[in-house]
Amino acid sequence: MNAASPDICVVGGGIIGLATACELAGRGLRVTVVEAASIGERAAAGVAAGMIGPVSEVDVSHPDLTRFALASHRDYPAWIEQIEAVSHIRTGFDRTGTLWVAVHRDHVAWLEHLRAFQIDRGLNTIRLTAGEVRAREPLIAPNTSGGLLASDDWQVDPRRLLGALIEVLAQYHGTLLQQVSVERVERCDEGWAVVAGGERGRTRIEARSVLLAPGAYGTGLLEPLLRDTGLRPVKGQVARLRGEIDVHHVIRTPDVYLVPRADGEVVIGATVEEMGFDGRVTAGAVHDLLREARRALPGIAELELVEVRAGFRPVLRDHLPAVGRIDEGLFIAVGHYRNGVALAPITARLLADLICEGVADQILAPFNPLRFAQPLVANAVPT
Ligand SMILES: Cc1cc2nc3c(=O)[nH]c(=O)nc-3n(C[C@H](O)[C@H](O)[C@H](O)COP(=O)(O)OP(=O)(O)OC[C@H]3O[C@@H](n4cnc5c(N)ncnc54)[C@H](O)[C@@H]3O)c2cc1C
């Protein structure tokens, strides 16, 4: 290790890696981020809708995850304020809220089921009649039979957020290496060495600490460190429309969501597919998304279809993230599945506390990466 060595090397420039890198650099650490592609090219946040929806996601979240998501939600406004102040980039953070609408007969029962979950976990939504739905969003389909308002479920534009985080990292004198693919981490004299290859040849970065944040692509890196994590990609296809439409809430039905942005983009998503790293977008999926979106908001038919893309949500065997320490100086943050954008601030802050001060907040206990067995072979991590 020499004077130019970073204090920490972060492997993976997705939302989790970048958010944590910025937090650490803001606390004065010398940080290097190593990303195998360009930022946003492989990262799920380059595709994600950017909903920050602990209330809407409650029925598909373990109670520990809901608690974590609510803590992240509390951090969000101040976190965004700081990022925008340092980067001078607007992130599209919007607190208008989320409107669930029933446009099929079976949606009504489904929304009751969702509301029961919300009440059970002490979360707040308001039941709306059809008239109340249309009073809030007049362009919702006239046949709606009512809905729920989750006014605390917000949104941010993940692409803008990634751009802003790159700028924050630069302002905090962090280093970002793109098109550099990490092959392995190994112990070195005073910490860990990250060994990588890329267009510019082989790279070896030594640092006191390493954070692995490789998203769904991390199987090869994780295998020597943790067993049976079941890390895999869950494919999601998303359509992006553009044009003028007077809609302000995130609109959700049990079949689709529509996320309108102030700049005229409307994100429509998303499929949930177990297809491995199959990046194709398919006619059937796009047809289904647009059909269901149009049922909720007929006016989208007039918008321009500008992009259809697939991304990969990183998920672990038990559907909970792994955030914590694997070994002295070796940390991991992976498996944020459907909620990585929403969970970025809390993950970054609590990991930085752990890395800088050695203190693990109790809220992280269910996400301890050591719930997955470590390899039995003592020297499985190359020395
Ligand atoms: C369709 C879709 C919709 C979504 N909608 C939402 C939403 O509304 N709200 C929400 O909160 N979340 C949403 N998500 C989930 C969210 O996007 C993810 O949970 C989150 O982006 C995961 O971030 P990450 O940084 O852990 O992983 P990733 O985004 O996968 O980033 C990991 C990065 O590490 C890099 N990398 C991997 N291995 C290496 C290596 N060996 N060397 C160097 N670099 C490496 C990869 O290239 C990648 O850029 C959505 C996801 C999808 C696909």
The ligand as an SDF file (V2000), in Angstrom:
LIG
                    3D

 53 58  0  0  0  0  0  0  0  0999 V2000
  -37.3890   -2.8010  -13.8730 C   0  0  0  0  0  0  0  0  0  0  0  0
  -36.8930   -2.3840  -12.5220 C   0  0  0  0  0  0  0  0  0  0  0  0
  -37.6470   -1.4810  -11.7850 C   0  0  0  0  0  0  0  0  0  0  0  0
  -37.2140   -1.0930  -10.5160 C   0  0  0  0  0  0  0  0  0  0  0  0
  -37.9340   -0.1670   -9.8320 N   0  0  0  0  0  0  0  0  0  0  0  0
  -37.5060    0.2180   -8.6020 C   0  0  0  0  0  0  0  0  0  0  0  0
  -38.2050    1.2100   -7.8970 C   0  0  0  0  0  0  0  0  0  0  0  0
  -39.1950    1.7630   -8.3780 O   0  0  0  0  0  0  0  0  0  0  0  0
  -37.7670    1.5540   -6.6530 N   0  0  0  0  0  0  0  0  0  0  0  0
  -36.6640    0.9710   -6.0900 C   0  0  0  0  0  0  0  0  0  0  0  0
  -36.3110    1.3050   -4.9580 O   0  0  0  0  0  0  0  0  0  0  0  0
  -35.9600    0.0300   -6.7550 N   0  0  0  0  0  0  0  0  0  0  0  0
  -36.3640   -0.3560   -7.9840 C   0  0  0  0  0  0  0  0  0  0  0  0
  -35.6750   -1.3170   -8.6750 N   0  0  0  0  0  0  0  0  0  0  0  0
  -34.5960   -2.0260   -7.9800 C   0  0  0  0  0  0  0  0  0  0  0  0
  -33.3050   -1.2360   -7.9580 C   0  0  0  0  0  0  0  0  0  0  0  0
  -33.0530   -0.6990   -9.2220 O   0  0  0  0  0  0  0  0  0  0  0  0
  -32.1650   -2.1620   -7.5130 C   0  0  0  0  0  0  0  0  0  0  0  0
  -32.4800   -2.7670   -6.2750 O   0  0  0  0  0  0  0  0  0  0  0  0
  -30.8780   -1.3800   -7.3310 C   0  0  0  0  0  0  0  0  0  0  0  0
  -30.6400   -0.5470   -8.4340 O   0  0  0  0  0  0  0  0  0  0  0  0
  -29.7080   -2.3360   -7.1240 C   0  0  0  0  0  0  0  0  0  0  0  0
  -28.5500   -1.5550   -7.0300 O   0  0  0  0  0  0  0  0  0  0  0  0
  -27.1160   -2.1900   -6.7950 P   0  0  0  0  0  0  0  0  0  0  0  0
  -26.1720   -1.0550   -6.7930 O   0  0  0  0  0  0  0  0  0  0  0  0
  -27.1540   -3.1140   -5.6210 O   0  0  0  0  0  0  0  0  0  0  0  0
  -26.8750   -3.1770   -8.0200 O   0  0  0  0  0  0  0  0  0  0  0  0
  -26.7330   -2.8610   -9.5800 P   0  0  0  0  0  0  0  0  0  0  0  0
  -27.6400   -1.8300  -10.0070 O   0  0  0  0  0  0  0  0  0  0  0  0
  -26.8010   -4.1660  -10.2990 O   0  0  0  0  0  0  0  0  0  0  0  0
  -25.2600   -2.2750   -9.7160 O   0  0  0  0  0  0  0  0  0  0  0  0
  -24.1460   -3.0930   -9.5530 C   0  0  0  0  0  0  0  0  0  0  0  0
  -23.0290   -2.5390  -10.4040 C   0  0  0  0  0  0  0  0  0  0  0  0
  -21.8550   -3.2770  -10.1130 O   0  0  0  0  0  0  0  0  0  0  0  0
  -21.1620   -3.5070  -11.3000 C   0  0  0  0  0  0  0  0  0  0  0  0
  -20.3540   -4.7070  -11.1330 N   0  0  0  0  0  0  0  0  0  0  0  0
  -20.8010   -5.9640  -10.9020 C   0  0  0  0  0  0  0  0  0  0  0  0
  -19.7800   -6.8160  -10.8070 N   0  0  0  0  0  0  0  0  0  0  0  0
  -18.6520   -6.0910  -10.9960 C   0  0  0  0  0  0  0  0  0  0  0  0
  -17.2730   -6.4130  -11.0160 C   0  0  0  0  0  0  0  0  0  0  0  0
  -16.8390   -7.6750  -10.8550 N   0  0  0  0  0  0  0  0  0  0  0  0
  -16.3650   -5.4180  -11.2330 N   0  0  0  0  0  0  0  0  0  0  0  0
  -16.7920   -4.1270  -11.3670 C   0  0  0  0  0  0  0  0  0  0  0  0
  -18.0940   -3.7670  -11.3580 N   0  0  0  0  0  0  0  0  0  0  0  0
  -19.0080   -4.7360  -11.1810 C   0  0  0  0  0  0  0  0  0  0  0  0
  -22.2450   -3.6960  -12.3580 C   0  0  0  0  0  0  0  0  0  0  0  0
  -21.7590   -3.4410  -13.6510 O   0  0  0  0  0  0  0  0  0  0  0  0
  -23.2930   -2.6910  -11.9010 C   0  0  0  0  0  0  0  0  0  0  0  0
  -23.1450   -1.4380  -12.5320 O   0  0  0  0  0  0  0  0  0  0  0  0
  -36.0400   -1.6660   -9.9680 C   0  0  0  0  0  0  0  0  0  0  0  0
  -35.2680   -2.5390  -10.7230 C   0  0  0  0  0  0  0  0  0  0  0  0
  -35.6840   -2.8960  -11.9950 C   0  0  0  0  0  0  0  0  0  0  0  0
  -34.8280   -3.8190  -12.8230 C   0  0  0  0  0  0  0  0  0  0  0  0
  1  2  1  0
  2  3  1  0
  2 52  2  0
  3  4  2  0
  4  5  1  0
  4 50  1  0
  5  6  2  0
  6  7  1  0
  6 13  1  0
  7  8  2  0
  7  9  1  0
  9 10  1  0
 10 11  2  0
 10 12  1  0
 12 13  2  0
 13 14  1  0
 14 15  1  0
 14 50  1  0
 15 16  1  0
 16 17  1  0
 16 18  1  0
 18 19  1  0
 18 20  1  0
 20 21  1  0
 20 22  1  0
 22 23  1  0
 23 24  1  0
 24 25  2  0
 24 26  1  0
 24 27  1  0
 27 28  1  0
 28 29  2  0
 28 30  1  0
 28 31  1  0
 31 32  1  0
 32 33  1  0
 33 34  1  0
 33 48  1  0
 34 35  1  0
 35 36  1  0
 35 46  1  0
 36 37  1  0
 36 45  1  0
 37 38  2  0
 38 39  1  0
 39 40  1  0
 39 45  2  0
 40 41  1  0
 40 42  2  0
 42 43  1  0
 43 44  2  0
 44 45  1  0
 46 47  1  0
 46 48  1  0
 48 49  1  0
 50 51  2  0
 51 52  1  0
 52 53  1  0
M  END
$$$$
